[in-house]
Amino acid sequence: MPFEIIWSNRAKKDLAKLEKHVAKRIINKIVALSRKEKPLLEKVKGKDFFKYRVDDYRVFIDRYPLKKKLVILTIMHRKKAYKNI
């Protein structure tokens, strides 16, 4: 059973700022991730959420495995990602 994807307003804004082909690739990767029984995500050190790498971008995700939900918090370029979280 796939995970439901919930996009935060911040993530939607981040996605809208990206070039179309980059945004489409990120969306496709997240949809593929949501179809997995146990999505492979890395825990962010010192935080309560996870990261998912898509090329030069990091997608920060909150995961609720019992409810089968992935909440996309924000999307950032890797240069800025770890300074601003």
C-alpha positions as CSV (number, residue, x, y, z in Angstrom):
1,M,0.0,0.0,0.0
2,P,1.6,3.3,-1.1
3,F,2.2,6.2,1.2
4,E,0.0,9.3,0.9
5,I,2.0,12.4,-0.1
6,I,1.2,15.7,1.6
7,W,2.9,18.9,0.3
8,S,3.4,21.7,2.8
9,N,2.8,25.3,1.5
10,R,6.6,25.9,1.8
11,A,7.4,22.8,-0.3
12,K,4.9,24.0,-3.0
13,K,6.6,27.4,-3.1
14,D,10.1,25.8,-3.3
15,L,9.0,23.6,-6.1
16,A,7.5,26.5,-8.1
17,K,10.8,28.4,-8.0
18,L,12.7,25.5,-9.6
19,E,13.1,24.9,-13.4
20,K,10.3,22.8,-14.7
21,H,12.5,19.8,-15.6
22,V,14.1,19.8,-12.1
23,A,10.7,20.1,-10.4
24,K,9.3,17.3,-12.5
25,R,12.2,15.0,-11.6
26,I,11.8,15.7,-7.9
27,I,8.1,15.0,-8.1
28,N,8.7,11.7,-10.0
29,K,11.3,10.6,-7.4
30,I,8.9,11.4,-4.5
31,V,6.0,9.5,-6.1
32,A,8.3,6.5,-6.7
33,L,9.5,6.7,-3.1
34,S,5.9,6.8,-1.8
35,R,5.1,3.5,-3.6
36,K,7.7,1.6,-1.6
37,E,6.6,-0.4,1.3
38,K,9.3,1.0,3.5
39,P,10.7,4.3,2.0
40,L,14.5,4.6,2.4
41,L,15.1,8.0,4.1
42,E,18.0,9.3,6.0
43,K,17.5,10.9,9.5
44,V,18.7,14.5,9.8
45,K,21.2,14.6,12.7
46,G,19.7,16.5,15.6
47,K,16.3,16.9,14.0
48,D,13.0,15.0,14.0
49,F,12.6,14.7,10.3
50,F,14.3,13.0,7.3
51,K,16.0,13.9,4.1
52,Y,15.8,12.4,0.6
53,R,18.4,13.2,-2.0
54,V,17.4,14.0,-5.5
55,D,20.5,15.1,-7.6
56,D,21.7,18.4,-6.1
57,Y,18.5,19.0,-4.1
58,R,17.5,17.8,-0.6
59,V,13.8,17.1,0.1
60,F,13.1,17.3,3.9
61,I,10.3,14.9,4.8
62,D,8.3,14.1,8.0
63,R,7.2,10.4,8.0
64,Y,4.2,8.8,9.6
65,P,4.5,5.1,9.0
66,L,1.4,4.0,10.9
67,K,-0.8,6.4,9.0
68,K,1.1,5.7,5.7
69,K,1.8,9.4,5.1
70,L,4.8,11.4,3.9
71,V,4.7,15.2,4.6
72,I,7.1,17.1,2.3
73,L,8.3,20.0,4.4
74,T,10.8,21.8,2.1
75,I,13.0,21.4,-0.9
76,M,16.5,23.1,-1.0
77,H,19.7,23.0,-3.0
78,R,22.3,21.1,-1.1
79,K,24.6,24.2,-0.8
80,K,21.9,26.0,1.3
81,A,20.1,23.0,2.8
82,Y,22.1,22.3,5.9
83,K,22.7,26.0,6.8
84,N,19.0,26.9,6.8
85,I,17.3,23.9,8.7
